[in-house]
Amino acid sequence: MGNTANKKNKLKEFVEKVENNTNDALEDSLMDEDAKEENFDVDYTDIVKNSVKAKMSKLPWLVAIFLILIITIMLGFMFFRNNPKTLFTQTTDGLFNYLQDNINENVYDVMDGNVSLNYVIKSSEESEFYNKLSGISWSADYVKDNSSSQIYANINATSTDGTTPVILYSDGNNTYISFSSLSDKYLKLNGNRLSYLVSGNDVKTILKGINQAVDKVIADEKIYGNKENIDLDGKVLKTYKMRFVVDEKNRDRVVETFVNTLKANDELTKVLGVMKNMPASDIRTAMENYIPKIKKELKRCGKLEISLYVDNKTNDFIEMEITSTLGNINLISDGNNKFSYSMFDNNERTLSEGEFSFGVNNNKTKYTANLYYKKTKDNKLITESNFDLKFTSKKASSFKESDILDNVLNNQMTELEQFELYSKIITEPNFSKLLPLIEKMG
């Protein structure tokens, strides 16, 4: 009995001890008496959500980071905008884009149009020939089949002695000419001269390929830059000058980079292959063979410097200058699609200068170009000329292939007929003026 009573008492003491310890722990975990007397004002929503005060404390840091980003972007923009290499690339790209933007890229199956050329040439060299030639104005109506490279053109040469009709035809492989007022038969020319009349897309491909090769060279070379005031026709302009130097240190690398970039352009080599009637692989081989020749020519130039001047504020192109031991070349933009140029040859001591302008309508179907050229030596006139060219091109309905081809193939001149034709040309006033040209074409 005594043992039982003792066990009950021990169990009761254990339970009371556990209860007392539990109560103490709960009291401590909520808040002891010392903590209750402290000023401990807590808004428990701040634990989950930042207070306005906390947000405001972060604002200066956010503003600082934002300003740092803006300044970094502006500095980066200013660096690339004023970086000589970037500006040089942008300027050359702009010149190439100017040419490409004025080319009609529409490729029609058949196209037709007309061409007119008027000019005056004065020369102290071969003056008789040039005086006769300058009295002739040219006009032509043509049809071209782009799929087969066939071209048929009715050409008129007009002077004070009357109008001389000429017919030209190319079948894509050979070119034939007929002086219809003297003979209805066709004279076969040596080589396919008219095969070089390519489409607008082909011209763009060539320009893009050259542009890419120039950009590649610029990317690999050092470009120098500085601000410079230049005097053009008495007007001082504030410009930024970029200078690219080719000398013995980088001559070989520049040539190889340029030519190898052209070689790697499949579209370019394909177009040149069509123009030259050669496989693209032969074009690439020819380019490779030209590398030593270009290096040799650049070596003759000594130190070659190409300088580009742009407006210091707008970066608009103002002038290009190329200097070497052989001479110098200048190209200046006069605005409104007008340019002036000059070329001085140190060896011959001759100065060639002039200006040209170029215009095109919105549809890129009508083009006009004017070129003035003057060559002097020791202030004495050697040659002076002015050319006005107008050219139109639009979609045509058809090309009368069979009629033209049959007529040409069935009416080719024999050697005797060719001799008779030349005899007539010599005695005919207008044709006699063209004889030197015909001899060069034949």
GUMARGU-436306 format. One record per residue: z, x, y of N, C-alpha, C in turn. Coordinates in steps of 0.05 Angstrom, whole numbers, plus 5000, padded with zeros to 4 digits. Layout:
# GUMARGU-436306
ZXYZXYZXY ...
This chain:
# GUMARGU-436306
500050174976500050005000500050175025 501650395024501950565048499250705053 497850785032495250915036493250735049 493250485041491350285052491850245082 494350235090495050195119494150435135 494450665124493650905138490550915143 489050835123486150835125485250645147 486550405149485850205169486350315197 488650455200489250565226487250775235 486350955217484451165223481751045231 480950825217478450695223478550565251 480850445258481150315284480950525306 482250755301482250965322479451075326 477851105305475051205306473251015323 473650755318472050555332472750555362 475350575369476150575397475050825411 475051055397474051305408471051285415 469551165396466651135401466150955424 467650735427467250545449467850675475 470050835477470750965502468651165510 467651325492465551525498462951395508 462251175496459851025503460050925532 462350805538462750695565462550925586 463851145580463751375599460851465604 459251485583456451575585454851385602 455251125598453750925613454450945643 457050985648457950995676456751235690 456751465676455651715688452651685693 451251555675448351535677447451355700 449051155707448250975729448951115755 451451155760452251295785455251335785 456051575789458951615791459951545818 462651555822463851465846463051635870 462751905865461952085887459252015898 457451955878454651895887454551635902 456251445895456151185908456951205937 458651405944459551435971457551575989 455351705977453351855992451251666004 449951746027447851586039445251656024 444551516004442351575986440451335986 438951296009437251066012434551136000 433851015977431351075963429650825960 427050845969425150635965423550705940 424150565918423050645892419950595890 418750445909415850415909414450675916 415950855931414751115938414351295914 415851235892415451395868412651345857 411751095859409151025848406951055869 407451005895405451005916406351175939 404451355949405251535971405751375996 407751456011408451326036406451406058 406351256080404651316103405351596114 407851656114408651916124407652136107 407652096080406652296062403652336065 402252116070399352126074398752286099 400152226120399652366145400252656143 402052726127402753016124400453166110 398753026095396453146081393953156099 393852996121391452976137390553236149 392253406161391353656172389953836151 390853826127389653986106386853886099 386553616098383953496093381953566115 382853536140381153606163380353896162 382154066156381554356155379454416134 379754296110377854336088375154236097 375053996109372553876118371154056138 372754156158371554336178370454586166 371954696147371054936133368354886119 368154656105365654586092363354566111 363854426134361754386154360854656165 362754826172362155086184360555256163 361355246138360055396117357155306114 356755036114353954926112352255016136 353454996160351955066184351255356184 353155526177352655816176350455876155 350655736132348555776111345855696121 345755466135343255366145342055556166 343855656184342955836205342056106193 343356186171342656446158339856416146 339356206131336756166118334656106138 335355966159333455896180332556146195 334356326200333756566215333356816198 333356776172332956996154329957076155 329357336160326557416164324757346139 325857386115324257326091323657036089 325656866095325256576093323256486114 323456586139321656506160318856606154 318556846143315956956136314656776115 316156706095315056526074314256256085 316056136102315455876113312955886131 312556106146310356126164307756156149 307656326128305256356112304656106097 306755966087306255716073305055516092 306055516117305055326137302055376143 301255626144298355686149296655596125 297655636101296155546078296055236076 298355116083298454826082296654696103 296354836126294454736146291654716135 290854916120288154916108287954696087 290054686069289954496047290054206057 291554156078291853876088289253766099 287453946107284853856119282553846099 283253866073281153856052281253586038 278953466034278853216020279053275990 281253175978281753225950280553015931 279252815942278052615925275752735909 275752685883273652785866271952545857 269552525868267752315861265852415840 264852235823262852315803260352415817 259552265837257252335854257952305883 257152495899257752485928255352565943 255152455968252952535985253952556014 252252666031252952706059250852856073 251452966096249553126111250953356125 249353556131250353796145248453856168 249653936190247954026213249154286224 247454476230248354736240246554816264 247854866286246454966310247855226319 246255416328247355676335245555826354 246756016368245256196385246256476379 244456666374245256936367243757126385 245257306398244157516414245057776402 243157966398243958216385242158446395 243358676398241858916404240859056379 241858966356240959066330239258846316 236858916308234958716296234658486315 234258546340234258336361231958146357 229558246348227258066344227857856323 229057946301229657756279231657546288 233857636301235957456309235057266331 233357366349232257186370230556966359 228957026338227356826325229156626309 231056746295232856576279234556396295 235456486319237256316335235756086348 233156086346231655856357231355626337 232555656314232255456293234855306289 234755046289237154886282236654756254 238854716240238654626212240054356208 238854196190240153946182239453896153 241253766139240753726110242153476101 240753326084241853096069242053186040 244353146028244753246000246053035982 245653075956247052925936248053115915 250553085907251753275887253053125865 252453195840253653085816255853285807 258353215811260553395806260853455776 260153255759260553295730258653505719 256253525730254253715719253553935739 254753935763254354135783251454135793 250053915791247353885801247453815831 245653945846245453895875242553865882 241953665898239353615909239653585939 238053745954238353735983235653745997 235253566017232953576034233753706060 232553936066233354096089231054106109 231854086135229854106156230654326175 228754506180229154726199227454656223 228754616247227354516270227454726293 225154776305224954956328222854846347 222255006367220154916386217354896373 217155016350214555006336214354776317 216454606316216354366299218554376278 218254206257220254176236219154276210 220754436196219954546170221654416148 220454256130222054146109222254326085 224654336073225154506050226754336030 226154356005227654215984229054425966 231654385962233154555944234254385921 234154495897235254365874236654565856 239054495846240454655826241254485803 240654575779241354425755243954515743 245454685757247954785747247755065736 245255135729244755405718242855565735 240855425746238855565763238355405788 237255535808236655415833233655435840 232455225850229655215856229255135885 227055235897226455165925223455085927 223054885944220354795949219754765979 217654895988216754866016214654646016 215654396018213954166012211554136030 211554246054209254226072207054416064 207754616048205754816039205054786010 206954685994206454655965208454465953 207654305934209454115921210854245896 210254505891211454635869214054785876 215554855855218154975860218255265852 219555425869219955705865222755755854 222955875831225555925819226856165832 229356135841230756355854232356515834 232856765840234456935823237356865826 238556765805241456695807241756405816 244056295809244656015817246256015843 244856035865246256055891247955805897 246955575889248455335897250755275879 251255425858253555375841256155425855 256055555878258555615893259555385909 258055165910259054925925260954775907 263554825910265554705893266754465906 268454325891269754085902272254165919 273253955933275654005950278054075933 278253955910280554025892280454315883 277954415878277754695870278554885892 277754815917278554975940281654975943 282854745939285754725941287154895920 285954895896287155055874287055345881 284855435893284655715901286655785922 286855615943288755665964291655665954 292355475937295055475926295655725909 293655815894294056045878294556295895 292956325916293356555934296056535948 296756295957299356245970301656325952 301556245927303656315908303856615904 301556755903301557045900302757185924 302157085948303257195972306257145973 307156905966310056845965311557025945 310257085923311557255903311857535914 309857635928310057905940312257915960 312357705977314457695998317257695986 317557545964320157515951321157785941 319357965934320158215921320358445941 319558395967319458615986321358566010 321858776025323558766049321958656073 323158466087321958356111323858406134 322858526155324558596179324158376200 326258326215326158116236327758186261 326658096284328058136309326857956330 328357896351327357736373325757916391 323557806402321757966419320257786438 320057866463318457726482315657836483 313557666481310857766482309357636505 307257766514305657676537302957586527 302357326529299857216521298557086546 296357206555294857106578296657076602 298457276606300157276630302657096627 302956976604305356796599307156936579 309756966588311757096571312956886552 312756946526313856756506316156886491 318256736486320556826470319956776441 319756986425318956946397320857086379 320657016353322057166332319857306316 320057566313318057726300318957806272 317157766252317757846225315658056217 316458266204314758496199314858576169 312558586157312258666129310658926127 311759126115310559396114309659456086 307159556084306059656058305359946062 306660126048306060406050306160536022 306460796021306460935995308760865978 310960755990313360695974312960435957 311460245968311259985954308459895949 306460065956303659985955302859895927 303460055907302659985879304059725870 306659695877308159465868306959205881 306359225907305158995921302558905908 300759095903298159025891298558905864 300159035847300558935820301858655819 303858615837305058355838303158135846 301458195867299558005877297457935856 296258135844294058095825295157965799 297358065789298457955765299257655768 300157585792300857295797298357135796 296157235807293557095806292657065777 292857285762291957285734293457075718 296057045723297756865708297256565714 295656515735295156245744292756135729 293155975708291055875691289055695706 290155525724288455355740286555515758 287555715770285955875788283756025773 284456155751282456305736280356115724 281155875717279155685707277155605728 278155545753276355475775274455705782 275555945783273856175789271856225767 272556165743270756195720268356005723 268955755731266755565736264955655758 266155755780264555835803262756075796 263756255780262256495772260756465746 261056225734259756175707260656385687 263256425686264456625668266956495654 267756595630270256505618272656595635 274756445634277156515649278256785641 277856855615278857115606277357345620 274757305625273257505640274157535669 274957305680275957305708278557475709 280257435689282857585689282257885685 280257945668279558225664278458345690 276858195704275658285729277858335749 279858165750282158205768283658455762 284058505736285458745728283858995736 281258975734279559205741279559255771 280259055787280259085816282859215826 284959235810287459345819287159625829 285859815815285460085826283860085852 281859905854280259905878281859805902 283559605898285259505920287259715928 288459855909290360065915288960285932 286460355924285060565938284460475967 283760225970283160125997285660116014 287860036003290460036017291260316024 290660506007291360786013289860876037 287360786040285760856064287060746089 288360516086289660396109292060546119 293160726102295560866109297860676109 299360666131301560476134300560216145 300660006128299659746136302059566144 301859456168304059276177302858996184 304158796173303458516179305758396194 305258306218307358196235306657906241 308657726239308357446246310257386269 309157246289310857166312311056856312 313456756314313856466315315556406340 315456156349317056076372320056096365 321656216383324456276377326056026373 325155796383326655546380325555366359 322855336359321655136341320555256315 320255526314319055666291316155606288 314855496308311955446307310455716308 308255726293306655976291305356036318 305556286327304256376352302156586347 302856786332300957016329301357156302 299257266291299357446269297957706277 299157926270298058186277298058366252 295758486246295558676224294658946235 296259156230295559416240295459626218 293659816220293460036201291960266214 291560476199290060706210287160636214 286160426200283360346202282860176226 284860046237284559876260286659656260 286159446275288059226277286658956279 287958746270286958476271289158296284 288258126302290057936315289057646312 290757466305290157176304292257026321 291356876341293156736359292556446358 294656276356294355986357294355896387 292155756394291955646421292755356422 293655236399294354956398291954776394 292454526385290254336380288054436362 288854566340286954666320285054876331 285955026351284355236363285755506359 284155716353285155976348283356186362 284556396371282956626381283656866363 281757056362282057276344280857526356 281657756346280458016354280758216331 278758386327278858586306277758846318 279359056317278459316327278159516304 275859646302275259836281275660116293 277660266283278160526294275960726288 274560696265272560886257269960846274 269060596276266660546291267160506321 269760476328270560426356269260166366 269159966349267959706357270159496359 269759306377271559076381270158816375 271158666356270058396350272158196359 271358006374273257806384271857536388 273557326391272457066396274456856391 273556616385275356386380273956186362 275556026349274455816333276255566333 275055336329276455086328275554926304 277254746295276754596271277754316274 276154116266276953836268276153676243 277653466237277153296214278153016220 276652816211277552536216279752466196 280952226200283252146183282552116154 280052036148279251996120278352256107 278252476123277352736113274552716101 272852576115270052556107268152676127 269152736151267552856172268953096183 267653326184268753576193267053696215 268353816234266853966255268254236259 266554436264267654706267265954856288 267255006305265855166325266955446324 265055646324265855926323264356076344 265856226361264656406380265356686372 263356866372263757136362262357336381 263757546387262557756404263458026394 261558216392262158486382261158676403 262958866411262259056432263159336423 261959536435262659816431262559956458 264760076465264960206492264060016514 265059766511264459546530261459476532 259859566513257059486512256659276490 255259066496254858846478253058926454 253958866430252358916406251358646396 253158456392252358186382254057976395 252857746401254357516412253157266400 254757096390253756856377255656616380 254556386377256056136378254955946356 256755846339255955676317257355406319 255855196315256954916314256154796288 258054716272257554606245258854326243 257254136232258253876226257653816197 259553686183259353646154260553386147 259153226131260252966121260052956091 261852806079261852786050263152516042 261852356025262852106017261952035989 262951825977262251745950259451635950 257851715930255151615927254851445901 252751295900252451115877251251245852 249251425856247951545833246551795840 245851955819244252195822241752165804 239352175816236952125800236252375785 237752425764237552675749234752705735 233952505721231452535705229052575722 228752425744226352445761226252725774 228452815784228453075797227953305777 229353295755229153505735226353525724 225153305717222353305707220453425728 220853345752219053435774219253745777 221753845776222154135780221054295756 221754215732220954365708217854365704 216654135712213754115708212054235731 213454325751211954425775213154685785 213554875766214455135774212055315780 212355485800210255655809209655885789 207155945787206356185773206456415793 206156655783206256895800203956885821 201656785814199456765832200156555854 201256335846201956135866204156235885 205956395874207956515892206756695913 204756855904203357025924201956865945 200656645937199256475956201256345975 203656275965205656145982206556346003 207156595995207956796015205856836036 203356826028201156866048201156636068 201656396059201756166078204256186096 206456276085208956296101208556496124 207156716118206756926139205156816162 203256646157201556536178202656286191 204556156179205755906190208055976209 207955886235209855976255212755936247 213555706239216355656233217255806208 215655806187216355936162216556236165 214956346182214956636185217756736195 219056566210221756636220223756636197 223156486176225056466153224456666132 222256806134221456996113223557196106 224957326125227057506118229257376101 229957126108231956986092230956926064 228456846062227356776035227357026017 226657256029226557506014229357576004 231357526020234157586011235057395989 234057135990234856945970233456975944 230957075945229357105922230157325903 
